[in-house]
Amino acid sequence: MGRALGVTEKQIRDLSRYRESPAFSDEERMVMDLAVEMSRIPVEVPPGLLERLNRRFSEAQLVELAAAIAWENYRARFNRVFGVRAAGFSEGASCALPEHQLATERS
């Protein structure tokens, strides 16, 4: 689905390094920063990030972003409870892993 919406292979490969990758725009980095902050426990979005988001996005857009991020967090946490694993839908294409999994695999 992401590819159909314009997500590039480079962006998928660089997802765990999105802050440094030239594959992402400043706006995309800001949205991913929000997703990272919303994934932490407890959720505490820094005021500076909220200010930047409010300058770029309307209230309605921010509600949509937060809802989409919250929904994906819900699905990921739900899947972990039941041990849901990849079902092979990527047909061998790259699949970005969270940073903590990448660090563990390197050890």
Protein Blocks (a to p, Z undefined) as FASTA:
>chain_A
ZZmnopafklmmmmmmmmmpmkbcfklmmmmmmmmmmmpccddddfklmmmmmmmpcfkl
mmmmmmmmmmmmmmmmmmmmnopacehlnnopacdddfklmmmmmZZ
